[in-house]
């Protein structure tokens, strides 16, 4: 099997870079690397989700498939009194997300390696965000979206992206 950004342990050689981005008015620096999604820049779909996500100041947020961290870290800036849990199957992405949280001075995050929702079983969230890995195939994307819909919501929202990179409006959950 070849390496993909949704592989648990990418075998591709490292190619680290520092990228800068402004998201929701906040300046970020991101360390990126080969073997993670959109290593060259924050992709259009992620930017669209970030610009349209509704994150209350004290929200408990889950970022599914966090990659090197742009969505979850932007959510953490929007929820300074809340907490963002960021999960990804890719061990390299998880390490980069931790490094980027520290690089950007963001401490209200919990970043974990997880195969889908394994590491957050039994937890509840106000907001669940994902830019699903379309290249992983329909079955994986559908599993992510189905399981996100089954998350225990405290009165929250679920936001995701479609294949055409149009933000889905978050649905109020009860």
GIRA-V747154 format. One record per residue. SS is DSSP state (2 for helix, 1 for strand, 0 for the rest). PHI is phi as a letter, one per 30 degrees, with the letter a starting at -180 (none if undefined). PSI is psi in degrees with one decimal (999 if undefined). Layout:
BEGIN
ss = (SS | SS)
phi = (PHI | PHI)
psi = (PSI | PSI)
END
This chain:
BEGIN
ss = (0 | 0 | 0 | 0 | 0 | 0 | 0 | 0 | 0 | 0 | 0 | 0 | 0 | 0 | 0 | 0 | 1 | 1 | 1 | 1 | 1 | 1 | 1 | 0 | 0 | 1 | 1 | 1 | 1 | 1 | 1 | 1 | 0 | 0 | 0 | 0 | 0 | 0 | 0 | 0 | 0 | 0 | 0 | 2 | 2 | 2 | 2 | 2 | 2 | 2 | 2 | 2 | 0 | 0 | 0 | 0 | 0 | 0 | 0 | 1 | 1 | 1 | 1 | 1 | 0 | 0 | 0 | 0 | 0 | 2 | 2 | 2 | 2 | 2 | 2 | 2 | 2 | 2 | 0 | 0 | 0 | 0 | 1 | 1 | 1 | 1 | 1 | 1 | 0 | 0 | 2 | 2 | 2 | 2 | 2 | 2 | 2 | 2 | 2 | 2 | 2 | 2 | 2 | 0 | 0 | 0 | 0 | 0 | 1 | 1 | 1 | 1 | 1 | 0 | 0 | 0 | 0 | 2 | 2 | 2 | 0 | 0 | 0 | 1 | 1 | 1 | 1 | 1 | 1 | 1 | 0 | 0 | 0 | 2 | 2 | 2 | 0 | 2 | 2 | 2 | 2 | 2 | 2 | 2 | 2 | 2 | 2 | 2 | 2 | 0 | 0 | 1 | 1 | 1 | 1 | 1 | 1 | 1 | 1 | 1 | 1 | 0 | 0 | 0 | 0 | 0 | 1 | 0 | 0 | 0 | 1 | 1 | 0 | 0)
phi = (none | d | d | b | d | c | d | d | b | d | c | d | d | d | a | d | b | c | c | c | a | c | b | h | i | c | d | b | c | b | d | c | a | d | i | b | d | h | d | d | a | d | d | e | d | d | d | d | d | d | d | c | d | c | b | d | e | c | d | c | c | c | c | c | i | d | h | d | j | d | d | d | d | d | d | d | d | d | b | d | c | c | b | c | c | c | b | a | d | d | d | d | d | d | d | d | d | d | d | d | d | d | e | c | i | c | c | d | b | b | c | b | d | a | d | h | c | e | d | b | e | i | d | b | b | d | b | c | b | a | c | d | d | e | d | d | j | e | d | d | d | d | d | d | d | d | d | d | d | c | e | d | c | d | k | c | b | b | b | b | b | c | e | d | h | c | d | d | d | e | c | d | c | b)
psi = (138.2 | 160.5 | 141.2 | 167.2 | -13.4 | 16.9 | 146.8 | -48.2 | 93.6 | 135.0 | -4.5 | 146.1 | 147.7 | 146.8 | 71.1 | 141.8 | 157.0 | 127.5 | 151.7 | 145.7 | 148.5 | 120.0 | 122.5 | 32.9 | -1.0 | 135.6 | 132.8 | 150.7 | 132.5 | 130.0 | 126.7 | 170.7 | 161.7 | 150.8 | 6.2 | 158.7 | 135.8 | 54.2 | -20.3 | -30.0 | 170.1 | 117.7 | 164.3 | -45.4 | -43.3 | -42.6 | -42.1 | -44.4 | -44.9 | -44.4 | -21.6 | -5.9 | 145.0 | 106.7 | 106.5 | 155.4 | -32.7 | 24.8 | 147.2 | 114.3 | 143.7 | 127.1 | 110.1 | 122.3 | 52.0 | -19.6 | -141.9 | 0.0 | 1.9 | -42.2 | -51.6 | -38.8 | -35.1 | -40.7 | -38.9 | -36.6 | -35.9 | -20.4 | 64.1 | -21.7 | 1.9 | -161.6 | 139.4 | 124.2 | 126.7 | 128.0 | 147.6 | 147.8 | -27.4 | 112.0 | -37.5 | -42.6 | -41.0 | -44.9 | -40.1 | -41.4 | -41.1 | -44.3 | -40.9 | -33.2 | -46.9 | -43.6 | -33.8 | 7.4 | 32.9 | 120.2 | -7.7 | 44.9 | 153.0 | 114.9 | 124.0 | 146.1 | 133.2 | 136.8 | 106.4 | -124.5 | 13.6 | -46.8 | -5.1 | 16.6 | 132.9 | -6.7 | 157.9 | 150.8 | 153.2 | -35.1 | 134.1 | 126.1 | 142.2 | 141.1 | 88.2 | 152.1 | 85.6 | -38.2 | -12.8 | -15.7 | 159.2 | -40.6 | -40.9 | -46.6 | -44.5 | -37.7 | -42.7 | -49.7 | -39.1 | -47.1 | -32.0 | -38.9 | -20.6 | -2.5 | 150.5 | 109.2 | 137.1 | 0.6 | 46.5 | -160.7 | 153.1 | 122.5 | 137.2 | -179.1 | 149.2 | 174.0 | -31.1 | 10.0 | 33.8 | 128.1 | 133.7 | 135.5 | 131.5 | 138.9 | 134.1 | 129.3 | 148.8 | 999)
END
